[in-house]
Amino acid sequence: MNGRGGPAAGVVGKSAHFARLIKVEHSVYALPFAYAGAFLALKGAPSWRQLVWITVAMVGARSAAMALNRLIDAELDARNPRTAGRELPAGRLGRGEVIAFTLVSLALLVLAAFNLSHPCRYLWPIPVVAFVLYPYAKRVTALCHYVLGLTDGLAPAAAWVAVAGRVTWAPVLLFVAVGLWVGGFDVMYAGFDIEFDRAEGIRSIPVAVGESAAVRIAALSHLVALALLIAVGGLLHVTWVYYAGCALVGVLLAWSDVDVRRRGLDRVGMRFMTVNGIVGVVYGVVAIAAALLA
């Protein structure tokens, strides 16, 4: 049997560190949209093979993106009291380990791309470039939140191409909608670091316009995102189920935005992130249901 400090315990502990490094629980922000893109593209169910490779691609892409972000921001995270306890600055993972993890994750993405539609074999570098650019965006522009959002927005668009092999207006609108949705809540999230970002010269919308105006910008982003999701349904001529789901998404987003505006980010804490996770799951489930009923 392994002792408390045996090899098995070490592997489990290291795996837990990597799971925290990439915030595996936040996969709900992108994975449901990827599945939605695949189902809506076909107005039906993709094959199990396609779903498996889409999942592999998403796991590889998100893991690589988060690991690259942590590598690039390691020194910045070490100076920020809120993030100093993350795995790299705290020394629980070494740079070499995270670099190796990143390369394996990228390999999974490429492998999946070659097992999906033919265009994916040539398009996979696009998200990789986005993964690298995002961590640097906050050093040069307050619009960095939407760089992150559009990077996540690639998920449904890529899944659409993965099963359909082509691009139409619907996946383009879905790409922008997810970009605005994620960008909006990242604007709110940046409010936690507003003083640190000002001191370090980091660009963000809260730094540029203040927390109150930033919350209004986030709410506007969510409103436009909702309108685009509704427009996607119109282009695809989906059933009423889709629009009912969009209405629920709108209620959840509005409740979260009003809650932050009324009580302030400090009192709401990370609750708004939980609500956004629920939004991703709700939209994914409803979009899949609407596609199957088409």
N, C-alpha and C positions, 0 to 999 in steps of 0.2 A: 504493500500500500504506500501511496505517496504521503509524506509528511506535509505539515501545513506549508512549508516552504519548498516543497518538491517541484519537479518540472511541470506537472499538470497545473498546479496552482499558479506557476509563473506564466504559463500560456494563457490561462483564463484571465489573469490580471492584465497581461499585455493586450489581450483582445479587448478588454473593457476600456483600456486607455485609448485604443484606436477608435472604438465606438464613440467615446466622448470627444475625441479629436474631430471627428467628422459630424458630430451631433446627429447620429443615425436616426434619432426620433423625429428630426425635422424633414425626413423624406416625404412626409405627408404634404409638404408644400409643392412638390414637383411630380412625384410618381403618379398620383391620381390624374393629373392633367395629361401625362404621357399616355396613360391607358385611354383617357377620353379622346385624345387625338387619334389613336389607332382605331377605336370603335367608330368614331364619327366619320373617319375617312372612308370606311367600308360600308357605313350604315348597316353594320352587322358585326359579327364576332370575327376577329382575326383567328388564325390557327393557333393551336397551343405552342407550336414551334416559334411563331412570330412573337407571341406574348413572352415566352421564356427569353428570347434574345433581346427584346425590348427591355425587359427587367434587368438583364445582365448589363446592357448598355447604360441604363439609368444608374445602376449601382456603381459601375465603373466611373461614369462621368461625374456623378455627385461626389464620390469619394476622392477622385483626383482633384476636383475643384476645391473642396474644403481643405485637403492636405496642402495644395499649393498656396491657398490663402493663408494658412497657418505658417507655412515656411516663410513666405514673403513678409508677413506681419509679425514675425516672432519677436524682434527687438521692440517694436511698437507695443505689442501685447505685454511685454515684460515691464514696461514703464507705466502701464495703465492699471491702477488698483483693481478694476473690475475684471480684467482679463489676465492678470499676472499668475493666476492659479491654473491657467490652461496647460496642457500636457507638455508643450515644448518649452515655454519659459520656466515652468516648474521643474523641468528636468526629468519628468516621468517617461518621456520618449526622447530619443536622440534625433538629431537632424538626419543622420544616415538612415535610421529606421524609417523616418517619415518620407525621405526621398525614395527609398525602396518601395514603400507602400504606394506612393504616387505612381511610380513606373508600372507596378503590377495593375493598379486601377486603370491606367491608360491602356495597358495591354488588353484588359477586359473590354474596354470601350471599342478598340479597334477590332478585336475578335468578333464582337457582336455586330459591328458595322458590316463586316464581310459576310455575315450570315443573314443579313436582312436584304432589302431591295438593292439593286445595282447602284443607284446614285449614292447610297450611304458609303460605299467604298471610297468615294472621292470627297464627300462632304464632312467626314468626321473631324478634319483639322479645324473646322470653323468653331465648334464649341471649345476646343482646346485653346485656341487663340483667345477666346472670350474668358476662359478660366484664368489665363495669365494676366490679361489686361485689367480685370476687375480690381484686384488688390491695389493696383497703382492708380486707379481712377480717383480714389478719394484724396490723393495727393495733388491732383490737378484740377478737379471740377466738383462743384457742389451737386452736380447731377449724377454722381457716382451711384446713387440708389437705383437709378433706372438702368445703369449698366448691369448691375446685379440682376434687376428684374428681367431685362431682356435676355440675359444669359439663362435664367430659369425658363423664360418663355420659349427657348429653343426646344424644350422637352416635348410639348405637344406637337410642335411643327416637325421635329425630327421623327417622332413616332408616326405622324401622318405620312411623311415621305417613306418611312421604313416599310409601311404596308401597301401604300398606293403607288409609290415610285414617281410621284409628281406633286407639284404645288399648285393650289388654286387660291382664291381669295379667302376662303374660310380658314385655312391654317395660318394665313398671314394675320388675319384679325385675331385669331386665338393666340398667336405669338405676342402680339402687341397687348392684348388684354391681360395675359399672365404677367407680362413685363410691367404694366401699370399697377396690377394688384400687388405683386411682390415689391416693386419699387415703393409703393405707398406705405406698406407696413415697415419697410426698411427705413423710410424717412422717420417714422415714429421711433423705431428702435435706436436710431442715432441720437435721439434725445437723451438717452442714458449717459452718453459720453460728451455732451455738449461742452462742458468746461474743459475736459481733457483735450478734446479736439481743438478748441481755441488756443490752448497753451502750446500744442504741438504743431499748429498750422495745418491741421487736417481739414479738408473741405467737406462740408455737408450742408444740406438745406437748413437744419436747425441752427447751425453756426451762422449761415448767411442771413436768415430772416427771423430767427428767434423761434422758440418752441411753439408758441401759440399759432403763429402763421404757418409753421411747418405742419401742424396737425390739420389745418384747413387744406393745405396742399395735398396731404395724404388722402383726405376725404374726397377731394376732387378727383384724384387719381383713381380711387375706388369707384367713384360714380361713372367715370368714362370707361373703366374696365368692365363694369356691369353692362353698360350700353353696348360695348363691343361683343360681349358674350351673347347678348340677345340678338345682335346682328348676325352672329355665326348661325344661330338657330334659323333665322330668316333665310339665309343663303342655302341652308341645307333642307329647308322645309320639314323640320322635325315636328313631332307631336307636342301636345300641350304639356306633357310631362316635363319636357325640357324647360319650358317657360316657368312652370311651377317651381322647378329647381332654381332657376335664376332668381325668382322672387325671394326664395328662402335665402339664397346667397346675399341678395341685397339687404335683407333684414339683418342678417348676421354682421355684415360689414358696417351697416349704419349704426347698429347697436354698439359695436366695438369703437367706432370713430367718435360717437357721441359720448360714450363712457370715458374715453381718454380726454376729450375736450372738457367734459364737465368736472371730472375728479382730478385730472392731472396724471401724468405718466408715473410719477413716483408712487401714487396710491394704487393705480391700476396694476403696476408691475408687469409681469410677463403674461398676464391674462389675455392681453390682446393678441399675443402670439398663438396662444391656445385656440382662440376663436378663428384665427386665420388658418390654422391647421384643420379645423372642422370645416371651414369653407372649401378647402381643397378636396377633402373627402366627399362632401355633399355634392360638389360639382362633378367630380369624377363618377360617382354612383349614378347621378341623374343623367349625365351625358351618355353613359353606357346603356342605361335603361332606354333612353330615347332612341339610341342607335338600334338597339335590338327590336324596338317596336316600330321602326320605320318601315 
